[in-house]
Amino acid sequence: MKQNILLTLTILILTVSAFTQIKQTANTLRLEAEKTGEKAKIQDMKPLIGTWRGVGLGGTVEEVYSEPLDGTMMGMFRFLDKGKTDFYELIAVLEENGTLIVRLKHFDSGLKGWEEKDKTTDFRFVKKEKNRMYFEGQTFEFIGKNKLNIYVAIGQKDGSVKEEVFSYKLFKK
């Protein structure tokens, strides 16, 4: 009897958890409205520490992430098109309410912000799975210790969503 109840509860929990996550693109997820992702700690993002260089958006990309301190990691992204800096992002990976969030702001090459003064682009944590950390619309895939793919769901003018892949190699730890 206890085993049947335990099995039923386990199936119910897994079913509810599966329904809170919706596949957005081939490699990204999103959460249902009002739902929260799994619990996570900033330490789960430690493989991200360092300087990463690679390709994405048809150009050269670079991301730099600090060691975690006080439940946060700071990061910087830069996109170069034909060797010229096109835009930047200032990134914070934060522990909030027992889980994680990636919060960022975009800036043009002259450091003029894209978002309104008090607005950010946020990616709520969804779940951790093997070598992947899923945030809403953004997935970090760690390939060994020296390679990283970041998949980002980017909204298009026609309302569709396109997945962009940023492929990196660790340049400096």
Contacts in CASP RR format, 6 or more apart in sequence:
PFRMAT RR
TARGET T0000
AUTHOR 0000-0000-0000
METHOD contacts of the structure
MODEL  1
MKQNILLTLTILILTVSAFTQIKQTANTLRLEAEKTGEKAKIQDMKPLIG
TWRGVGLGGTVEEVYSEPLDGTMMGMFRFLDKGKTDFYELIAVLEENGTL
IVRLKHFDSGLKGWEEKDKTTDFRFVKKEKNRMYFEGQTFEFIGKNKLNI
YVAIGQKDGSVKEEVFSYKLFKK
19 32 0 8 1.000
20 31 0 8 1.000
20 32 0 8 1.000
20 35 0 8 1.000
20 36 0 8 1.000
20 37 0 8 1.000
21 29 0 8 1.000
21 30 0 8 1.000
21 31 0 8 1.000
21 32 0 8 1.000
21 37 0 8 1.000
21 126 0 8 1.000
21 127 0 8 1.000
21 134 0 8 1.000
22 29 0 8 1.000
22 30 0 8 1.000
22 31 0 8 1.000
22 32 0 8 1.000
23 29 0 8 1.000
24 30 0 8 1.000
24 136 0 8 1.000
24 137 0 8 1.000
24 153 0 8 1.000
24 161 0 8 1.000
25 137 0 8 1.000
25 151 0 8 1.000
25 153 0 8 1.000
25 161 0 8 1.000
25 162 0 8 1.000
25 163 0 8 1.000
26 151 0 8 1.000
26 163 0 8 1.000
27 139 0 8 1.000
27 141 0 8 1.000
27 151 0 8 1.000
27 163 0 8 1.000
27 165 0 8 1.000
28 134 0 8 1.000
28 136 0 8 1.000
28 137 0 8 1.000
28 138 0 8 1.000
28 139 0 8 1.000
28 151 0 8 1.000
28 152 0 8 1.000
28 153 0 8 1.000
28 163 0 8 1.000
29 126 0 8 1.000
29 127 0 8 1.000
29 134 0 8 1.000
29 136 0 8 1.000
29 137 0 8 1.000
29 139 0 8 1.000
30 126 0 8 1.000
30 136 0 8 1.000
30 137 0 8 1.000
30 153 0 8 1.000
31 37 0 8 1.000
31 124 0 8 1.000
31 126 0 8 1.000
31 136 0 8 1.000
36 97 0 8 1.000
36 99 0 8 1.000
36 124 0 8 1.000
37 99 0 8 1.000
37 124 0 8 1.000
37 125 0 8 1.000
37 126 0 8 1.000
37 127 0 8 1.000
38 99 0 8 1.000
38 125 0 8 1.000
38 126 0 8 1.000
38 127 0 8 1.000
38 128 0 8 1.000
39 98 0 8 1.000
39 99 0 8 1.000
40 95 0 8 1.000
40 98 0 8 1.000
40 99 0 8 1.000
40 100 0 8 1.000
40 125 0 8 1.000
40 128 0 8 1.000
40 133 0 8 1.000
41 95 0 8 1.000
41 98 0 8 1.000
41 100 0 8 1.000
42 68 0 8 1.000
42 71 0 8 1.000
42 72 0 8 1.000
42 73 0 8 1.000
42 93 0 8 1.000
42 94 0 8 1.000
42 95 0 8 1.000
42 100 0 8 1.000
43 68 0 8 1.000
44 100 0 8 1.000
44 128 0 8 1.000
44 133 0 8 1.000
45 65 0 8 1.000
45 68 0 8 1.000
45 73 0 8 1.000
45 93 0 8 1.000
45 100 0 8 1.000
45 133 0 8 1.000
45 140 0 8 1.000
46 68 0 8 1.000
47 142 0 8 1.000
47 145 0 8 1.000
47 148 0 8 1.000
48 65 0 8 1.000
48 73 0 8 1.000
48 93 0 8 1.000
48 140 0 8 1.000
48 142 0 8 1.000
48 148 0 8 1.000
49 65 0 8 1.000
49 66 0 8 1.000
49 67 0 8 1.000
49 73 0 8 1.000
49 173 0 8 1.000
50 64 0 8 1.000
50 65 0 8 1.000
50 170 0 8 1.000
50 171 0 8 1.000
50 172 0 8 1.000
50 173 0 8 1.000
51 62 0 8 1.000
51 63 0 8 1.000
51 64 0 8 1.000
51 170 0 8 1.000
51 171 0 8 1.000
51 172 0 8 1.000
51 173 0 8 1.000
52 62 0 8 1.000
52 63 0 8 1.000
52 64 0 8 1.000
52 65 0 8 1.000
52 148 0 8 1.000
52 168 0 8 1.000
52 169 0 8 1.000
52 170 0 8 1.000
52 171 0 8 1.000
53 60 0 8 1.000
53 61 0 8 1.000
53 62 0 8 1.000
53 168 0 8 1.000
53 169 0 8 1.000
53 171 0 8 1.000
54 60 0 8 1.000
54 61 0 8 1.000
54 62 0 8 1.000
54 166 0 8 1.000
54 167 0 8 1.000
54 168 0 8 1.000
54 169 0 8 1.000
55 61 0 8 1.000
55 166 0 8 1.000
55 167 0 8 1.000
56 79 0 8 1.000
56 164 0 8 1.000
56 165 0 8 1.000
56 166 0 8 1.000
56 167 0 8 1.000
57 79 0 8 1.000
57 81 0 8 1.000
57 164 0 8 1.000
57 166 0 8 1.000
58 81 0 8 1.000
59 79 0 8 1.000
59 80 0 8 1.000
59 81 0 8 1.000
59 82 0 8 1.000
60 79 0 8 1.000
60 80 0 8 1.000
60 83 0 8 1.000
61 77 0 8 1.000
61 78 0 8 1.000
61 79 0 8 1.000
61 80 0 8 1.000
61 166 0 8 1.000
61 168 0 8 1.000
62 77 0 8 1.000
62 78 0 8 1.000
62 80 0 8 1.000
62 171 0 8 1.000
63 75 0 8 1.000
63 76 0 8 1.000
63 77 0 8 1.000
63 78 0 8 1.000
63 91 0 8 1.000
63 150 0 8 1.000
63 166 0 8 1.000
63 168 0 8 1.000
64 75 0 8 1.000
64 76 0 8 1.000
65 73 0 8 1.000
65 74 0 8 1.000
65 75 0 8 1.000
65 91 0 8 1.000
65 93 0 8 1.000
66 73 0 8 1.000
66 74 0 8 1.000
66 75 0 8 1.000
67 73 0 8 1.000
71 94 0 8 1.000
71 95 0 8 1.000
72 92 0 8 1.000
72 93 0 8 1.000
72 94 0 8 1.000
72 95 0 8 1.000
73 92 0 8 1.000
73 93 0 8 1.000
74 90 0 8 1.000
74 91 0 8 1.000
74 92 0 8 1.000
74 93 0 8 1.000
75 90 0 8 1.000
75 91 0 8 1.000
75 92 0 8 1.000
75 93 0 8 1.000
76 88 0 8 1.000
76 89 0 8 1.000
76 90 0 8 1.000
76 91 0 8 1.000
77 88 0 8 1.000
77 89 0 8 1.000
77 91 0 8 1.000
77 104 0 8 1.000
78 85 0 8 1.000
78 87 0 8 1.000
78 88 0 8 1.000
78 89 0 8 1.000
79 85 0 8 1.000
79 86 0 8 1.000
79 87 0 8 1.000
79 88 0 8 1.000
80 86 0 8 1.000
84 109 0 8 1.000
85 109 0 8 1.000
86 108 0 8 1.000
86 109 0 8 1.000
87 106 0 8 1.000
87 107 0 8 1.000
87 108 0 8 1.000
87 109 0 8 1.000
87 114 0 8 1.000
88 106 0 8 1.000
88 107 0 8 1.000
88 108 0 8 1.000
88 109 0 8 1.000
88 111 0 8 1.000
89 104 0 8 1.000
89 105 0 8 1.000
89 106 0 8 1.000
89 107 0 8 1.000
90 104 0 8 1.000
90 105 0 8 1.000
90 107 0 8 1.000
91 102 0 8 1.000
91 103 0 8 1.000
91 104 0 8 1.000
92 102 0 8 1.000
92 103 0 8 1.000
92 104 0 8 1.000
93 100 0 8 1.000
93 101 0 8 1.000
93 102 0 8 1.000
93 103 0 8 1.000
94 100 0 8 1.000
94 101 0 8 1.000
94 102 0 8 1.000
94 103 0 8 1.000
99 124 0 8 1.000
99 125 0 8 1.000
100 125 0 8 1.000
100 133 0 8 1.000
100 135 0 8 1.000
101 122 0 8 1.000
101 123 0 8 1.000
101 124 0 8 1.000
101 125 0 8 1.000
101 135 0 8 1.000
102 122 0 8 1.000
102 123 0 8 1.000
102 135 0 8 1.000
102 138 0 8 1.000
103 120 0 8 1.000
103 121 0 8 1.000
103 122 0 8 1.000
103 123 0 8 1.000
104 120 0 8 1.000
104 121 0 8 1.000
104 122 0 8 1.000
104 123 0 8 1.000
105 113 0 8 1.000
105 114 0 8 1.000
105 115 0 8 1.000
105 120 0 8 1.000
105 121 0 8 1.000
106 113 0 8 1.000
106 114 0 8 1.000
106 115 0 8 1.000
106 121 0 8 1.000
107 113 0 8 1.000
107 114 0 8 1.000
108 114 0 8 1.000
115 121 0 8 1.000
122 136 0 8 1.000
123 135 0 8 1.000
123 136 0 8 1.000
123 137 0 8 1.000
123 138 0 8 1.000
124 135 0 8 1.000
124 136 0 8 1.000
125 133 0 8 1.000
125 134 0 8 1.000
125 135 0 8 1.000
126 134 0 8 1.000
126 135 0 8 1.000
126 136 0 8 1.000
127 134 0 8 1.000
128 134 0 8 1.000
131 141 0 8 1.000
131 142 0 8 1.000
131 143 0 8 1.000
131 144 0 8 1.000
132 139 0 8 1.000
132 140 0 8 1.000
132 141 0 8 1.000
132 142 0 8 1.000
133 139 0 8 1.000
133 140 0 8 1.000
133 142 0 8 1.000
137 151 0 8 1.000
137 152 0 8 1.000
137 153 0 8 1.000
138 150 0 8 1.000
138 151 0 8 1.000
138 152 0 8 1.000
138 153 0 8 1.000
139 150 0 8 1.000
139 151 0 8 1.000
140 148 0 8 1.000
140 149 0 8 1.000
140 150 0 8 1.000
141 148 0 8 1.000
141 149 0 8 1.000
141 150 0 8 1.000
141 151 0 8 1.000
142 148 0 8 1.000
143 149 0 8 1.000
145 170 0 8 1.000
146 169 0 8 1.000
146 170 0 8 1.000
147 167 0 8 1.000
147 168 0 8 1.000
147 169 0 8 1.000
147 170 0 8 1.000
148 167 0 8 1.000
148 168 0 8 1.000
148 169 0 8 1.000
148 170 0 8 1.000
149 165 0 8 1.000
149 166 0 8 1.000
149 167 0 8 1.000
149 168 0 8 1.000
150 165 0 8 1.000
150 166 0 8 1.000
150 168 0 8 1.000
151 163 0 8 1.000
151 164 0 8 1.000
151 165 0 8 1.000
151 166 0 8 1.000
152 163 0 8 1.000
152 164 0 8 1.000
152 166 0 8 1.000
153 161 0 8 1.000
153 162 0 8 1.000
153 163 0 8 1.000
154 161 0 8 1.000
154 162 0 8 1.000
154 163 0 8 1.000
154 164 0 8 1.000
155 161 0 8 1.000
155 162 0 8 1.000
156 162 0 8 1.000
END
